[in-house]
């Protein structure tokens, strides 16, 4: 009975806010921008650009440049070193550490108290409200939510200040959860925040064996590793035999399409549901607010003011972003955010396209730096994941990870053509499909969803058929480990215009290679 009361309380608080986001999106964003500008007008950044509560959105856009992490880093470094009132009032004690840039191994992004409460925790409550509303019969909060997180350590810029910490955003969030939320999750913090991932997986698997797990939350890649270990320790055939009440997976960080069949095999219960969230080190941006649609509702009242950079502006020296009111359906945009963590007109690096303007819903399409355009084919991650999913369905395969890179023209070969080379890791060696069929469906689907790719592939005049490599299970995990990037915040680059990652992955395995030409 207590779980019904908790679910009702969370819904009572969240549902009106979500309704206002859907019904009055522009008003909500305008109000939020006024708050951000008023709150930050006394900071160094606010004084530099003349922030004030009445500053219009258009004037804000003219005054403040769009910034990448590298461009904003001099100010972020001041914050890391403890200087007050730089980008946001006060001195934040927590920083989200994420995968690095061309200038550094890791990025450090401030997580203020406002960002934690008004963005991450508010969005988490909203997702809980939606899940309990969609599936009341499952009594999700009567059991445990199994969540995988990273770890945190002392802020390396202030090693003598133990209160200043940096780590995966999941660890930052877990460490400061309210008591009632901590009671709902498993494993305990002492296990969830372990640094060594091999030890963490082993100890968590042993701990959760006897828990009443009803919800999973995390990155699909690492959840697979954990679930396999739990099944092995239990001597079970699948995870449903271990957790008969498991009903929901809240997943994010990577597209779920390539993993869907694998999870269906691991969790064969037809009552199992999947909902996507869009959270990042910079903020919690969107969530799936319809159980039967993969479109994500943009969260407009969660401390993040949004602008959008059209594709033709991505490489511009002074890029011009458009406000929410001017976006168009199905165009590619890079996400530009201003937040209550002190990120101002910050280029996240993610790309989205709008699938609805009333309300504003998006799908994540990739990264501004993770795409294949070596030959004018403009292949984005969304295209690749759709094609991988189609090939998986056609061959009844389950793909765990993949990456792709260009095959360059050979100057000394008159008939040389460019192409794409793919490295794919299937869930198990016994489930490896016919690679020729898999590659053919992959190629055909890419032609269907991307006209530029189709034009280059026409009669194989410009692009050769894709070259496919199947590598043994565990190859990508081993490569991540060799890079010091084990953990939920680290992901395999899906598409790159250089070959370094692909060749390093191939070097880590002895693949079965099939050129489909």
C-alpha positions in Angstrom: 0.0 0.0 0.0 2.9 2.4 0.8 4.1 2.1 -2.8 0.7 3.3 -4.1 1.0 6.3 -1.9 4.5 7.1 -3.1 3.6 6.7 -6.7 0.5 8.9 -6.3 2.6 11.6 -4.5 5.3 11.7 -7.3 2.6 11.8 -10.0 0.8 14.6 -8.2 4.0 16.7 -8.2 5.2 15.9 -11.7 2.2 15.6 -14.0 1.1 19.2 -13.9 4.6 20.4 -14.7 4.8 18.0 -17.7 1.4 19.2 -18.9 2.6 22.8 -18.8 5.8 21.9 -20.8 3.6 20.3 -23.4 1.0 23.1 -23.5 3.0 26.3 -22.9 6.6 25.4 -24.0 7.7 28.9 -25.2 6.4 30.6 -22.1 8.1 28.0 -19.9 11.4 28.6 -21.7 11.1 32.4 -21.6 10.5 32.3 -17.9 13.5 30.0 -17.3 15.8 32.3 -19.3 14.7 35.3 -17.2 15.6 33.3 -14.1 19.0 32.2 -15.4 20.0 35.8 -16.4 18.8 37.4 -13.2 20.5 34.7 -11.1 23.9 35.0 -12.9 24.0 38.8 -13.5 26.5 39.3 -10.7 28.9 36.7 -11.9 32.0 37.4 -13.9 30.4 36.0 -17.0 27.2 37.9 -16.4 29.0 41.2 -15.9 31.1 40.6 -19.0 27.9 40.2 -21.2 25.5 42.5 -19.4 23.1 39.9 -18.0 19.9 41.2 -16.5 16.4 39.8 -16.0 14.8 41.8 -18.8 17.4 40.9 -21.4 15.6 39.5 -24.5 16.4 36.1 -25.9 17.5 37.7 -29.2 19.8 40.1 -27.4 21.2 37.3 -25.3 22.0 35.4 -28.5 23.7 38.4 -30.0 25.8 39.2 -27.0 27.0 35.7 -25.9 29.0 33.5 -28.3 28.3 29.8 -28.8 31.1 28.0 -27.0 32.6 24.6 -27.1 34.1 23.0 -24.0 37.6 24.1 -25.2 36.5 27.7 -25.6 34.7 27.8 -22.2 37.5 25.9 -20.5 39.5 28.9 -19.2 36.4 29.9 -17.1 35.7 26.3 -16.1 39.2 26.0 -14.8 38.7 29.0 -12.6 35.7 27.2 -11.1 37.6 24.0 -10.7 40.3 25.9 -8.8 37.7 27.3 -6.4 37.3 30.9 -7.7 33.8 32.1 -6.7 31.1 33.7 -8.9 32.7 32.9 -12.2 29.9 31.3 -14.3 27.3 30.8 -11.6 27.0 32.3 -8.1 29.1 30.7 -5.5 31.6 27.8 -5.7 30.2 24.4 -6.8 31.7 21.4 -4.9 30.8 18.8 -7.5 32.0 18.3 -11.1 30.8 15.7 -13.6 33.8 14.1 -15.3 33.2 12.8 -18.8 35.1 11.5 -21.8 37.8 13.9 -23.0 38.3 16.4 -25.8 41.2 16.9 -28.3 42.9 19.0 -25.6 42.5 16.7 -22.5 41.7 13.2 -21.5 38.6 14.2 -19.5 36.1 17.1 -19.4 35.1 18.5 -16.0 31.7 20.2 -15.9 30.3 22.0 -12.8 27.2 20.4 -11.1 25.7 23.1 -8.9 23.2 22.5 -6.2 20.5 24.1 -8.4 21.4 21.8 -11.3 21.3 18.7 -9.1 17.9 19.6 -7.7 16.1 21.4 -10.5 17.5 19.3 -13.4 18.7 15.8 -12.5 16.5 15.0 -9.5 13.4 16.8 -10.9 13.7 14.9 -14.2 14.3 11.6 -12.3 11.0 12.2 -10.4 9.2 13.0 -13.6 10.4 9.7 -15.2 9.3 7.8 -12.1 5.9 9.5 -12.3 5.5 8.5 -15.9 6.6 4.9 -15.4 4.2 4.4 -12.4 1.4 6.1 -14.4 2.0 3.9 -17.5 2.3 0.6 -15.6 0.4 0.9 -12.3 -0.3 -2.9 -12.2 3.5 -3.6 -12.0 4.0 -1.8 -8.6 7.4 -0.7 -9.7 8.2 1.1 -6.4 7.3 -1.9 -4.3 10.7 -3.4 -5.4 14.2 -2.2 -6.1 15.6 -0.2 -9.0 19.0 -1.6 -10.0 21.2 1.3 -11.1 24.8 1.2 -12.3 27.0 4.2 -11.7 30.6 5.2 -12.0 32.7 6.6 -9.2 34.0 9.9 -7.9 37.3 11.1 -6.4 38.9 14.3 -5.1 38.8 17.2 -7.5 42.4 17.1 -9.0 42.5 20.9 -9.2 41.8 21.2 -5.4 43.3 18.0 -3.9 43.5 19.5 -0.4 39.8 20.2 -0.4 38.1 16.9 0.3 34.6 18.3 -0.1 35.3 19.1 -3.7 34.7 16.0 -5.8 34.7 15.0 -9.5 33.4 11.8 -11.1 30.8 10.3 -13.4 27.6 12.2 -13.3 25.8 9.0 -12.2 28.1 8.8 -9.2 27.5 12.5 -8.4 23.7 11.9 -8.5 23.8 8.7 -6.4 26.0 10.1 -3.7 23.5 12.9 -3.0 20.2 11.1 -3.5 17.5 12.0 -0.9 17.0 9.2 1.6 13.6 8.0 0.2 15.2 7.6 -3.3 18.2 5.7 -1.9 15.8 3.3 -0.1 14.4 2.4 -3.5 17.6 1.5 -5.3 20.2 -1.3 -5.2 23.1 -2.0 -4.7 24.2 0.1 -1.7 26.6 3.0 -2.4 29.7 1.2 -1.2 29.3 -1.2 -4.1 27.7 1.1 -6.6 30.6 3.5 -6.5 33.5 1.0 -6.5 36.3 2.2 -8.8 37.4 -1.1 -10.4 34.7 -2.3 -12.8 35.6 -6.0 -12.8 35.3 -6.1 -9.0 32.2 -3.9 -9.1 30.4 -6.2 -11.5 31.3 -9.3 -9.5 30.3 -7.9 -6.1 27.1 -6.2 -7.3 26.0 -9.4 -9.1 26.4 -11.4 -5.8 24.6 -8.7 -3.8 21.5 -8.3 -6.1 20.9 -12.0 -6.6 18.3 -12.1 -3.7 16.9 -8.6 -4.3 13.4 -8.0 -5.6 14.5 -6.0 -8.7 11.7 -4.6 -10.7 13.4 -1.8 -12.6 16.8 -1.5 -14.3 18.4 1.9 -14.9 21.7 2.5 -16.8 23.7 2.1 -20.0 22.7 -1.0 -22.0 26.4 -2.0 -22.6 27.2 -2.4 -18.9 23.8 -3.7 -17.9 24.4 -6.6 -20.3 27.6 -7.5 -18.5 26.0 -7.4 -15.1 22.9 -9.4 -16.1 25.0 -12.1 -17.7 27.0 -12.4 -14.4 23.8 -12.6 -12.3 22.4 -15.3 -14.5 25.6 -17.3 -14.3 25.8 -17.0 -10.5 22.2 -18.0 -10.2 22.6 -21.0 -12.5 19.6 -19.7 -14.4 18.7 -19.7 -18.1 17.7 -16.1 -18.1 17.2 -13.1 -15.8 13.5 -13.6 -15.5 14.1 -16.7 -13.5 16.2 -14.7 -11.0 13.9 -11.6 -10.8 10.3 -12.7 -11.7 9.0 -9.2 -11.0 11.4 -7.4 -13.4 9.2 -5.2 -15.6 11.1 -2.0 -16.8 14.5 -0.9 -18.1 15.2 2.9 -18.1 18.0 3.2 -20.6 20.1 6.0 -22.0 23.6 7.1 -23.1 23.5 5.0 -26.3 20.7 4.2 -28.8 18.8 1.1 -27.8 17.9 -0.2 -31.2 21.0 -2.4 -31.7 20.5 -3.9 -28.2 16.8 -4.6 -28.3 17.0 -8.2 -29.5 19.7 -9.0 -27.1 17.6 -7.8 -24.2 14.6 -9.7 -25.5 16.7 -12.9 -25.4 18.0 -12.1 -21.9 14.6 -11.0 -20.5 12.0 -13.1 -22.4 9.0 -12.0 -20.3 6.5 -10.3 -22.7 5.6 -7.9 -19.8 9.0 -6.3 -19.9 9.0 -2.6 -20.9 11.6 -0.2 -22.1 11.7 3.6 -21.7 14.4 5.9 -22.9 15.9 8.9 -21.1 18.3 11.5 -22.5 20.6 12.5 -19.7 24.2 13.6 -19.9 27.0 15.2 -17.8 25.6 18.6 -18.8 22.0 17.9 -17.8 18.9 15.8 -18.1 17.4 16.9 -21.4 14.5 14.7 -22.4 12.5 11.6 -21.6 10.1 9.2 -23.3 6.6 10.4 -22.2 4.6 8.0 -24.4 4.9 4.2 -23.8 4.5 3.3 -27.5 6.7 6.0 -29.1 10.5 6.4 -28.9 10.2 10.2 -29.3 11.5 12.1 -26.3 9.8 15.1 -24.7 12.2 18.0 -24.3 12.3 19.0 -20.7 11.8 22.8 -20.7 11.4 23.5 -17.0 14.5 21.8 -15.7 17.2 24.5 -15.5 18.2 24.3 -19.2 17.5 26.9 -21.8 17.7 25.5 -25.3 18.9 26.8 -28.7 19.6 24.7 -31.8 22.4 24.9 -34.3 21.5 23.9 -37.9 23.8 21.6 -39.7 25.1 24.3 -42.1 26.3 26.3 -39.0 28.3 23.5 -37.4 31.6 24.5 -38.9 30.9 28.3 -39.0 33.4 30.5 -37.2 30.6 32.4 -35.6 27.7 29.9 -35.6 24.1 31.2 -35.5 21.7 29.2 -33.4 17.9 29.3 -33.6 15.5 29.4 -30.7 13.0 26.7 -29.9 10.2 28.7 -31.7 12.1 28.5 -35.0 13.0 24.9 -35.3 11.7 22.7 -38.1 10.6 19.1 -38.3 13.2 16.5 -39.3 16.1 18.8 -39.7 19.4 18.0 -38.0 20.4 20.4 -35.1 23.2 20.5 -32.7 22.2 21.2 -29.1 23.1 24.5 -27.6 22.3 25.0 -23.9 22.5 27.6 -21.1 22.1 26.1 -17.7 21.9 26.7 -13.9 25.3 25.0 -13.7 26.9 28.0 -15.5 27.2 26.6 -19.0 26.3 29.5 -21.3 25.4 28.9 -25.0 27.4 25.7 -24.6 27.6 23.3 -27.6 27.0 19.9 -26.1 28.1 18.0 -29.2 24.9 15.9 -29.5 22.6 16.2 -32.6 18.8 15.9 -32.6 15.9 16.1 -35.0 12.4 17.2 -34.0 9.7 14.7 -34.6 6.9 16.9 -33.1 6.5 20.7 -32.5 3.4 20.4 -30.4 4.7 19.3 -28.0 8.4 19.5 -28.7 9.8 16.0 -29.0 13.1 14.9 -30.4 15.2 11.9 -31.3 18.9 11.8 -30.8 20.7 11.4 -34.1 24.3 11.4 -33.1 27.3 13.7 -32.4 28.6 16.7 -34.3 32.0 14.9 -34.4 30.8 11.3 -34.8 29.6 10.9 -38.3 30.9 9.5 -41.6 31.2 12.1 -44.4 34.5 11.0 -46.0 32.9 11.0 -49.5 29.9 13.3 -49.1 27.6 10.5 -47.8 26.7 12.4 -44.6 26.0 9.3 -42.6 24.9 10.1 -39.0 24.6 7.7 -36.1 20.9 7.5 -36.4 21.3 6.1 -39.9 23.8 3.5 -38.7 21.8 2.4 -35.8 18.7 1.9 -37.9 20.7 -0.1 -40.4 22.3 -2.3 -37.7 18.9 -2.9 -36.1 17.4 -3.9 -39.5 20.3 -6.3 -40.3 20.0 -7.8 -36.8 16.3 -8.5 -37.3 16.8 -9.9 -40.8 19.5 -12.3 -39.6 18.1 -13.0 -36.0 21.3 -11.6 -34.6 22.0 -9.6 -31.5 24.6 -6.9 -31.8 26.4 -5.7 -28.7 28.7 -3.0 -30.2 30.0 -1.7 -33.5 32.1 1.1 -35.0 32.7 2.2 -38.6 35.3 4.2 -40.5 36.1 5.1 -44.1 38.1 3.0 -46.5 40.1 5.6 -48.5 40.7 5.6 -52.2 44.0 4.2 -53.2 46.1 6.6 -55.3 47.9 3.8 -57.1 44.8 1.9 -58.1 42.8 3.2 -61.1 39.7 1.3 -60.2 39.9 2.2 -56.5 36.7 3.2 -54.7 36.1 4.6 -51.3 33.9 2.7 -48.8 33.0 2.0 -45.2 34.6 -0.6 -42.9 32.5 -1.9 -40.0 33.6 -3.8 -36.9 30.6 -5.6 -35.3 30.6 -7.5 -32.0 27.7 -10.0 -31.7 26.3 -11.1 -28.4 27.7 -14.6 -28.6 29.9 -16.5 -31.1 27.2 -19.1 -31.5 24.7 -16.4 -32.6 26.9 -15.0 -35.3 24.8 -14.6 -38.5 25.7 -15.0 -42.1 27.9 -11.9 -42.6 27.1 -11.6 -46.3 23.4 -11.3 -45.5 24.0 -9.0 -42.6 26.1 -6.7 -44.7 23.7 -6.7 -47.6 20.8 -5.7 -45.3 23.0 -3.1 -43.6 23.9 -1.6 -47.0 20.3 -1.7 -48.3 18.9 0.0 -45.2 21.5 2.8 -45.4 20.5 3.4 -49.0 16.8 3.6 -47.8 17.4 6.1 -45.0 20.1 8.2 -46.5 19.8 9.5 -50.1 23.4 10.8 -50.1 24.7 7.4 -49.2 22.4 5.8 -51.9 23.7 8.2 -54.5 27.3 7.3 -53.8 26.5 3.6 -53.7 24.6 3.6 -57.0 26.2 0.9 -59.2 29.1 1.1 -56.7 30.6 3.9 -58.7 31.8 6.0 -55.8 31.4 3.8 -52.8 32.2 0.1 -52.6 29.9 -2.3 -50.6 30.6 -2.2 -46.9 33.4 -4.4 -45.6 32.4 -6.2 -42.5 34.4 -7.7 -39.6 32.9 -9.8 -36.8 34.9 -9.8 -33.6 34.6 -12.1 -30.6 32.5 -11.2 -27.6 34.3 -8.9 -25.2 36.5 -7.3 -27.9 35.1 -3.7 -27.4 35.2 -4.1 -23.7 38.8 -5.1 -23.9 39.6 -2.1 -26.1 37.8 0.3 -23.7 39.9 -1.3 -20.9 43.1 -0.7 -22.8 42.2 2.9 -23.1 41.4 3.2 -19.4 37.8 3.9 -20.2 35.8 1.1 -18.5 32.7 2.4 -16.9 29.2 3.7 -17.7 30.2 7.1 -18.9 32.5 5.8 -21.6 31.1 4.7 -24.9 32.4 3.2 -28.1 32.6 5.8 -30.9 30.1 4.6 -33.5 31.2 6.6 -36.6 34.4 8.4 -37.2 36.1 9.9 -40.2 39.4 8.6 -39.1 40.6 5.0 -38.8 42.5 5.0 -35.5 39.7 3.5 -33.3 38.6 0.9 -35.9 42.2 -0.3 -36.4 42.8 -0.4 -32.6 39.7 -2.5 -32.1 40.7 -4.9 -34.9 44.2 -5.2 -33.3 42.5 -6.3 -30.1 40.9 -9.3 -31.7 41.3 -12.0 -34.4 38.1 -11.2 -36.4 36.3 -13.2 -39.1 36.6 -10.8 -42.0 34.3 -10.8 -44.9 34.6 -8.3 -47.7 31.2 -8.0 -49.3 32.4 -6.7 -52.7 
